[in-house]
Each structure stands twice: as structure tokens, then as C-alpha cells.
Amino acid sequence: MEQEYHSELFDIRRVSENDKELFREVAKAEYLFGRLYDVEPDIGLKVYWESMTEDDTEINYSVFLKNGDLLGRVALQGIDNKFPELAIIIVKQYQGQGYGELLLKEWLNWICTTMGYHRINIRIDSSNTRSIKLFQKLKAIVDREEDLIYCHLDLPME
């Protein structure tokens, strides 16, 4: 499996130990961990980093813009399942500018080609309106709605 993806907009590579301090902005922007980070930044980063890097069934990627700025993180969780689950966090500075949609269209097609996945599951907190709007734009198929919205994307994307 390839470890890196490069396009006109993005440089994406597997998360490395050197990224930990960069991930302060990612932890801060993450929908649930961000609340802990706002109260105790060092503890929030530690808990976020450990939860992200200690799971062998996850593949986490750091996403950079071509100018070198960290845009955020994308991940596949449950890679040992037939349909892994997607995680995406865009740092606050870049939210609402269309990067999430562009990133997912490129990256998920790359995931389809390199790993052979043809479906990605998504879980969204029903109060996370930004994520709901993003996945509506991407035409995610809703499987069920509760406190969490369970949906999926078929790959490759158009």
C-alpha cells in the first residue's frame, strides 16, 4: 500500500510521531475532543494523540496544503472490516472554505484505488451541522438516524 498522496492542492502522508505538536490545532478542531482541549490543552492533546495512534485498526493521515500548512487529518477506522469508517478533521482556520469536500473527493478515490475499498461508513453527531452539510454535498446515503447519523459513501466518487 502506498503511504503518501500528492495532488495540486494536498500532500497527504501517514501520521508520524513528529506530527504530535502540529496536532494541537487538529485536537482543538475535533468535534468531541475539542471540548476537552479547550479546558486542558495539554491533557486534551495527550488523550487525542494516544486514542488516535494506539489503535492498530486505524490508519491516520496528516493533510497539508501545498504551502506547508497543516489542513487537518483524515483516517480510516476499522480497516479490518469490509467497510471501514471515515474520520476527517479540518483545523478551524480552514473550515468553511470547501477544503473538506475537495479533500475527500481526491483522497477517497485514492483509497479506493490503492486499498480496494468501495464503500466508506460515516458516523456524524446529529448536532454537528458542518459535517452534516459536508456529507450532504457529497451525496452520502443515510442508513439510519439517531443521536448519531449513520451513512456511507460509495466509491469511487464522481
Secondary structure, 3 states (H helix, E strand, C coil): CCCEEECCCEEEEECCHHHCHHHHHHHHHCCCHHHHHHHCHHHHHHHHHHHHHCCCCEEEEEEEECCCCEEEEEEEECCCCCCCEEEEEECHHHCCCCHHHHHHHHHHHHHHHHHCCCEEEEEEECCCHHHHHHHHHCCCEEEEECCEEEEEEECCCC
